[in-house]
Amino acid sequence: MTLVGLENFKSMKHDLSDQETIRRQRPIADQATEAEVMEPNLKLSESRKDLMPRHEFRKAKKLESRREHRQAVAKEREKRKKHKREQEKDNQAEYLEQKNSWLAKEAMFDNIKTAKRKAHEFELQAAQNMKTSIVRAVSSMPVKQHAPRYQAPQKGSNPKVPKISKMPVFIASTSSNPQAD
């Protein structure tokens, strides 16, 4: 019983299906038929274990377990990526919804602010108009000229001079003695 070349065994890719791996590792004289390889439920059946040497069976089993592990890891990775993409879409949708509500509120507050500013300007203009109308009305009213009322004469004929508690004494610049003058 000769094996398919050792080079073929080393250069084989490890991601081949189990049936192809087993078929390539079997002796040439004992090759399986295509119908036997195509059976989906037949992985490493008892009849094939008898045909393969132990180290080849263990190698095939190890490769199968590695492949299953790689596939499980890849499925988990894809599942996480898909979940992350969905989460990002949800976050993006939520952000856009919040942004639209913020913009709507901002526009509403801008309208309120503009209305308040216009109302304040209108009130200032109304107050200014009121003042001018009052001044115009008062200035257009006729004023009666009254005769001066009687005032009692004052006791002193001197006009009132404010009392300064400490009157400063000025000294002339030419004389050094203030009483000499």
Sequence and secondary structure as in RCSB ss.txt:
>XXXX:A:sequence
MTLVGLENFKSMKHDLSDQETIRRQRPIADQATEAEVMEPNLKLSESRKDLMPRHEFRKAKKLESRREHRQAVAK
EREKRKKHKREQEKDNQAEYLEQKNSWLAKEAMFDNIKTAKRKAHEFELQAAQNMKTSIVRAVSSMPVKQHAPRY
QAPQKGSNPKVPKISKMPVFIASTSSNPQAD
>XXXX:A:secstr
   S HHHHHH  TTS HHHHHHHHS GGG   HHHHH TT SS HHHHHHS HHHHHHHHHHHHHHHHHHHHHH
HHHHHHHHHHHHHHHHHHHHHHHHHHHHHHHHHHHHHHHHHHHHHHHHHHHHHHHHHHHHHHHHHS         
    S SS      SS      SS S GGG 
